[in-house]
Amino acid sequence: MHDPDAPEPVDALRRIAFLLERTRAQTRRVEAYRNAAAVILPLGEDEVRRRVAAGTLQDLPGIGPSTSAVIEQACAGRVPDRLAELEADYAPLATGGEQVRAALRGDLHTHSDWSDGGSPVEEMVATAMELGHEYMALTDHSPRLKVANGLSPARLRRQLGVVDAVNAHLGDGFRLLRGIEVDILDDGRLDQDPDLLAQLDVRVASVHSKLAMEREAMTRRMVSAVRDPLTTVLGHCTGRMVMPRAGDRAGDAARRRGGRQGRAPSQFDARAVFEACVESGTAVEINSRPERQDPPGELLSLAVELGCVFALSTDAHAPGQLDFLDHGCERAARYGVPVGRIVNTWPLEALLEWAAPNP
């Protein structure tokens, strides 16, 4: 008997991958389902059903017992068992920030497979739309971060062509913002051609190197960066890690290399940095990754007290991680961040006007 709630096979596989990613499951488990969806998508419905009937699904590369069972059950008009199990366990990742989450219109810090993310731009966009976002900034890394396959100026220009093509295809229902997560260099300069940065909608400036720099030098470095007219958002300001990173390729690779299970926060004069953010209009990021929880609570409270504006973002490296917003929203509510001072609660036009460089 056909279940009216039964999804199509590709949708079932994508949904399973999403539900696994949001709970930080191992990348290889997630990719089994996401890769299977990519394998059967170009075949068409008739060919998939023919293979199900003939019992030849597993002859396809990347289709194993688990993924073939999902495809077969979906083709039979059933909700696949694996999907039903995961949906039964579905719940908000954190509670207490529901009012903040309801106000959010988009996400200003995300990665794709152009740098160290695990999925194509189009997959990230599709998931953002499914979550109800009105916009999302694509913010892959800048050149100096070679370990994350940072984008050279030439590669960034090519990516901007992809962004424009996605927006042309989608029309007015959703906007993919031109963005970057640009490294803050040792002297506070931004790691990308200024003329190219000026063409972007959103520029998240983050420290990724020499995180243990001496306090006064780190303060000068960060103040210089947030005062740069091209800086839109100060990303994960302390750089700390409070638990192992998991659930994406970069985090899984770090664990395999025996990477540290945590990382102490960088030391800097937070009052001086946040006052510079207020003066320049730079937003302080509330990073929603559960292993970051950045800024720490006392710094988040200080930023609220000083009058900072905020960008509450996921730093997602995979589609399911776009749901990490629950974590950031809970922390924003707990530390009294005014919803109106979170820039990604603003309509797109207001956001873009605020984010435009003001030399």
C-alpha positions as CSV (number, residue, x, y, z in Angstrom):
1,M,0.0,0.0,0.0
2,H,1.4,3.4,-1.0
3,D,2.1,5.8,1.9
4,P,1.2,9.3,0.9
5,D,4.2,10.6,3.0
6,A,6.6,8.4,1.1
7,P,9.4,10.5,-0.5
8,E,11.1,9.9,-3.8
9,P,14.3,7.9,-3.6
10,V,16.6,10.9,-4.1
11,D,14.8,13.0,-1.6
12,A,14.9,10.1,1.0
13,L,18.6,9.7,0.6
14,R,19.2,13.5,0.9
15,R,17.0,13.7,4.0
16,I,18.9,10.9,5.7
17,A,22.2,12.6,4.9
18,F,20.8,15.9,6.4
19,L,19.6,14.2,9.6
20,L,22.9,12.5,10.1
21,E,25.0,15.6,9.4
22,R,23.1,17.8,11.9
23,T,24.0,15.4,14.7
24,R,27.7,15.4,13.7
25,A,27.7,11.8,12.4
26,Q,30.9,10.6,10.7
27,T,31.4,11.9,7.2
28,R,31.7,8.5,5.6
29,R,28.3,7.5,6.9
30,V,26.7,10.7,5.6
31,E,28.5,10.5,2.2
32,A,27.1,7.0,1.6
33,Y,23.6,8.4,1.3
34,R,24.5,11.7,-0.4
35,N,26.7,9.9,-3.0
36,A,23.9,7.4,-3.7
37,A,21.5,10.3,-4.4
38,A,24.0,11.7,-6.8
39,V,24.4,8.3,-8.6
40,I,20.7,7.7,-9.2
41,L,19.6,11.3,-9.9
42,P,20.7,11.4,-13.6
43,L,19.3,7.9,-14.2
44,G,15.7,9.0,-14.1
45,E,12.8,7.4,-12.4
46,D,12.1,4.7,-15.0
47,E,15.7,3.4,-15.0
48,V,15.8,3.3,-11.2
49,R,12.6,1.3,-11.0
50,R,13.8,-1.0,-13.7
51,R,17.0,-1.7,-11.6
52,V,14.9,-2.2,-8.5
53,A,12.8,-4.8,-10.3
54,A,15.8,-6.5,-11.7
55,G,17.7,-6.5,-8.5
56,T,20.7,-4.7,-10.0
57,L,20.8,-1.5,-7.9
58,Q,24.0,-2.6,-6.2
59,D,25.7,-3.0,-9.6
60,L,25.9,0.8,-9.6
61,P,29.1,2.3,-8.1
62,G,28.5,3.6,-4.6
63,I,25.2,1.8,-4.0
64,G,25.4,-0.7,-1.1
65,P,23.0,-2.7,1.0
66,S,21.9,0.2,3.2
67,T,21.3,2.7,0.4
68,S,19.7,0.2,-2.0
69,A,17.2,-0.7,0.8
70,V,16.3,3.0,1.1
71,I,15.8,3.3,-2.7
72,E,13.8,0.0,-2.9
73,Q,11.5,1.0,-0.1
74,A,10.9,4.5,-1.5
75,C,10.2,3.0,-5.0
76,A,7.6,0.8,-3.3
77,G,5.8,3.8,-1.9
78,R,7.0,3.4,1.7
79,V,8.9,5.6,4.0
80,P,12.3,3.9,4.2
81,D,13.0,2.3,7.5
82,R,16.2,4.2,8.0
83,L,14.5,7.5,7.4
84,A,11.7,6.7,9.7
85,E,14.1,5.9,12.5
86,L,15.9,9.2,12.1
87,E,12.7,11.2,11.8
88,A,11.5,9.6,15.1
89,D,14.6,10.9,16.8
90,Y,14.4,14.4,15.2
91,A,14.3,17.3,17.7
92,P,15.7,20.8,17.9
93,L,19.5,20.6,18.6
94,A,19.0,23.1,21.4
95,T,16.0,24.7,23.1
96,G,15.6,28.2,24.5
97,G,16.3,30.2,21.4
98,E,13.1,29.7,19.5
99,Q,12.2,33.4,19.3
100,V,15.7,34.2,17.9
101,R,15.5,31.3,15.4
102,A,12.0,32.4,14.2
103,A,13.4,35.8,13.4
104,L,16.5,34.7,11.4
105,R,16.2,35.2,7.7
106,G,19.5,33.6,6.6
107,D,23.1,32.5,7.3
108,L,26.2,34.6,6.7
109,H,29.0,32.0,7.1
110,T,28.9,28.8,5.1
111,H,31.4,26.7,3.1
112,S,31.2,24.5,0.0
113,D,33.5,22.0,-1.7
114,W,35.3,24.9,-3.4
115,S,37.3,25.1,-0.2
116,D,37.0,22.7,2.8
117,G,33.2,22.0,2.7
118,G,31.8,18.7,1.7
119,S,29.1,19.5,-0.8
120,P,28.5,21.5,-3.9
121,V,27.2,25.1,-3.8
122,E,23.9,23.9,-5.2
123,E,23.4,21.3,-2.5
124,M,24.0,23.9,0.2
125,V,21.6,26.3,-1.4
126,A,18.9,23.6,-1.7
127,T,19.1,22.8,2.0
128,A,19.1,26.5,3.0
129,M,15.9,26.9,1.0
130,E,14.4,23.8,2.6
131,L,15.1,25.4,6.0
132,G,13.2,28.5,5.1
133,H,16.1,30.9,4.6
134,E,15.7,33.9,2.4
135,Y,19.4,34.3,1.8
136,M,22.7,32.6,2.5
137,A,26.3,33.9,2.1
138,L,28.8,31.6,0.5
139,T,32.0,32.3,2.4
140,D,34.8,29.9,1.3
141,H,38.3,30.4,2.6
142,S,41.0,32.8,1.3
143,P,44.4,31.9,-0.3
144,R,46.7,31.7,2.7
145,L,44.6,28.9,4.3
146,K,46.1,26.2,2.0
147,V,45.0,23.4,4.4
148,A,41.4,24.4,3.6
149,N,42.0,24.8,-0.1
150,G,41.6,28.6,0.1
151,L,40.5,30.4,-3.1
152,S,43.0,32.3,-5.1
153,P,41.7,35.5,-6.7
154,A,41.2,33.6,-10.0
155,R,39.2,30.8,-8.3
156,L,37.1,33.3,-6.3
157,R,36.3,35.1,-9.6
158,R,35.2,31.8,-11.1
159,Q,33.1,31.1,-8.0
160,L,31.3,34.4,-8.3
161,G,30.2,33.3,-11.8
162,V,28.6,30.2,-10.2
163,V,26.9,32.4,-7.6
164,D,25.5,34.6,-10.3
165,A,24.3,31.6,-12.2
166,V,22.6,30.2,-9.2
167,N,20.8,33.4,-8.5
168,A,19.7,33.8,-12.2
169,H,18.2,30.3,-12.0
170,L,16.4,30.9,-8.7
171,G,14.9,34.2,-9.4
172,D,13.4,36.3,-6.6
173,G,12.7,33.5,-4.1
174,F,16.2,33.2,-2.6
175,R,19.5,35.1,-2.8
176,L,22.9,33.5,-2.6
177,L,25.2,36.2,-1.4
178,R,28.7,36.7,-2.7
179,G,31.0,36.2,0.2
180,I,34.3,35.0,1.7
181,E,35.8,34.0,5.0
182,V,39.0,36.0,4.7
183,D,42.0,35.4,6.9
184,I,43.3,38.1,9.1
185,L,47.0,38.2,8.5
186,D,49.6,38.8,11.2
187,D,49.5,42.6,10.8
188,G,45.7,42.8,10.5
189,R,45.5,43.0,6.7
190,L,42.9,40.9,4.9
191,D,44.1,38.0,2.8
192,Q,42.6,38.9,-0.6
193,D,42.8,41.5,-3.3
194,P,40.9,44.6,-1.9
195,D,39.3,45.3,-5.3
196,L,37.9,41.8,-5.3
197,L,36.8,42.0,-1.7
198,A,34.9,45.2,-2.6
199,Q,32.8,43.2,-5.1
200,L,31.4,40.9,-2.4
201,D,28.3,41.3,-0.3
202,V,29.7,39.8,2.9
203,R,33.3,39.5,4.2
204,V,33.8,37.4,7.3
205,A,37.3,38.2,8.7
206,S,38.8,35.4,10.9
207,V,42.1,34.5,12.6
208,H,43.2,31.0,11.6
209,S,47.0,31.2,12.2
210,K,49.2,32.1,15.2
211,L,46.3,31.8,17.5
212,A,48.6,31.9,20.5
213,M,50.0,35.3,19.5
214,E,51.0,37.6,22.4
215,R,47.9,39.5,23.8
216,E,48.9,43.0,22.8
217,A,49.9,41.9,19.3
218,M,46.7,39.9,18.8
219,T,44.7,42.9,20.0
220,R,46.4,45.2,17.4
221,R,45.9,42.6,14.7
222,M,42.2,42.2,15.4
223,V,41.5,45.9,15.9
224,S,43.2,46.7,12.6
225,A,41.0,44.1,10.8
226,V,37.7,45.1,12.2
227,R,38.4,48.8,11.3
228,D,39.1,47.8,7.7
229,P,36.1,49.2,5.7
230,L,35.9,45.9,3.8
231,T,35.3,43.8,7.0
232,T,31.7,43.0,7.5
233,V,31.8,40.4,10.3
234,L,34.5,39.3,12.8
235,G,34.4,35.5,12.7
236,H,34.8,33.2,15.7
237,C,36.8,35.8,17.6
238,T,38.7,33.6,20.1
239,G,39.3,30.6,17.8
240,R,38.7,28.3,20.7
241,M,37.6,24.6,20.5
242,V,35.7,23.2,23.4
243,M,35.2,19.7,22.0
244,P,36.5,17.7,19.0
245,R,35.3,18.8,15.6
246,A,33.2,16.1,13.9
247,G,30.8,15.6,11.1
248,D,32.7,17.0,8.2
249,R,35.8,16.2,6.2
250,A,38.1,18.6,7.8
251,G,37.2,17.6,11.3
252,D,37.3,13.9,10.6
253,A,40.7,14.3,8.9
254,A,42.1,16.2,11.9
255,R,41.0,13.5,14.3
256,R,42.7,10.9,12.0
257,R,45.9,12.9,12.2
258,G,45.7,12.8,16.0
259,G,44.7,16.5,16.3
260,R,44.0,18.1,19.6
261,Q,40.7,17.4,21.3
262,G,40.3,21.1,22.2
263,R,42.0,24.5,21.8
264,A,42.5,27.3,24.2
265,P,41.0,30.7,23.2
266,S,43.3,33.4,21.8
267,Q,44.2,36.2,24.3
268,F,43.3,39.8,23.4
269,D,41.7,42.9,24.9
270,A,38.1,42.1,24.1
271,R,36.9,45.5,25.2
272,A,39.2,47.2,22.7
273,V,38.3,44.9,19.9
274,F,34.5,45.1,20.5
275,E,34.7,48.9,20.9
276,A,36.4,49.0,17.5
277,C,33.6,46.8,16.1
278,V,31.0,49.3,17.4
279,E,32.9,52.3,16.0
280,S,33.3,50.7,12.6
281,G,29.9,48.9,12.4
282,T,31.5,45.5,12.2
283,A,29.3,42.6,13.4
284,V,30.6,40.1,16.0
285,E,29.9,36.6,14.9
286,I,27.9,34.2,17.2
287,N,29.4,31.0,15.8
288,S,26.9,28.2,16.1
289,R,29.2,25.2,15.7
290,P,28.8,23.2,18.9
291,E,32.6,22.7,19.2
292,R,33.3,26.5,19.0
293,Q,30.6,28.2,21.2
294,D,32.4,31.4,20.3
295,P,32.4,34.1,21.7
296,P,32.5,32.6,25.2
297,G,29.6,33.7,27.5
298,E,31.5,36.5,29.3
299,L,32.7,38.0,26.0
300,L,29.3,37.7,24.4
301,S,27.8,39.6,27.4
302,L,30.5,42.3,27.0
303,A,29.7,42.7,23.3
304,V,26.0,43.1,24.2
305,E,26.9,45.7,26.9
306,L,29.1,47.7,24.5
307,G,26.4,47.9,21.8
308,C,27.8,45.5,19.1
309,V,25.7,44.2,16.3
310,F,25.9,40.4,15.7
311,A,25.8,37.9,12.9
312,L,24.5,34.6,14.1
313,S,25.8,32.0,11.7
314,T,26.6,28.3,11.4
315,D,30.0,28.1,9.8
316,A,28.5,25.1,8.1
317,H,30.8,22.8,6.1
318,A,28.0,20.4,5.1
319,P,24.2,20.8,4.4
320,G,23.0,19.3,7.6
321,Q,25.2,21.7,9.6
322,L,23.0,24.6,8.4
323,D,20.7,23.4,11.2
324,F,23.4,24.3,13.8
325,L,21.6,27.6,14.1
326,D,19.7,26.1,17.1
327,H,22.9,26.2,19.1
328,G,23.7,29.8,18.4
329,C,20.1,30.9,19.0
330,E,20.1,29.3,22.4
331,R,23.3,31.1,23.4
332,A,22.0,34.4,22.0
333,A,18.9,34.1,24.1
334,R,20.8,33.0,27.2
335,Y,23.2,36.0,27.1
336,G,20.5,38.6,26.2
337,V,21.5,39.4,22.7
338,P,18.8,41.8,21.3
339,V,17.1,40.2,18.3
340,G,17.1,43.5,16.4
341,R,20.9,43.7,16.7
342,I,21.4,40.4,14.9
343,V,22.0,41.5,11.3
344,N,20.7,38.3,9.7
345,T,17.2,38.9,11.1
346,W,17.1,42.0,8.8
347,P,15.5,42.0,5.4
348,L,17.9,41.5,2.5
349,E,17.9,45.1,1.4
350,A,18.7,46.4,4.8
351,L,21.4,43.8,5.3
352,L,23.1,44.7,2.0
353,E,23.0,48.4,2.7
354,W,24.6,47.8,6.1
355,A,27.3,45.4,4.6
356,A,28.4,47.7,1.8
357,P,31.9,49.0,2.4
358,N,32.0,52.6,3.6
359,P,35.6,53.9,3.1
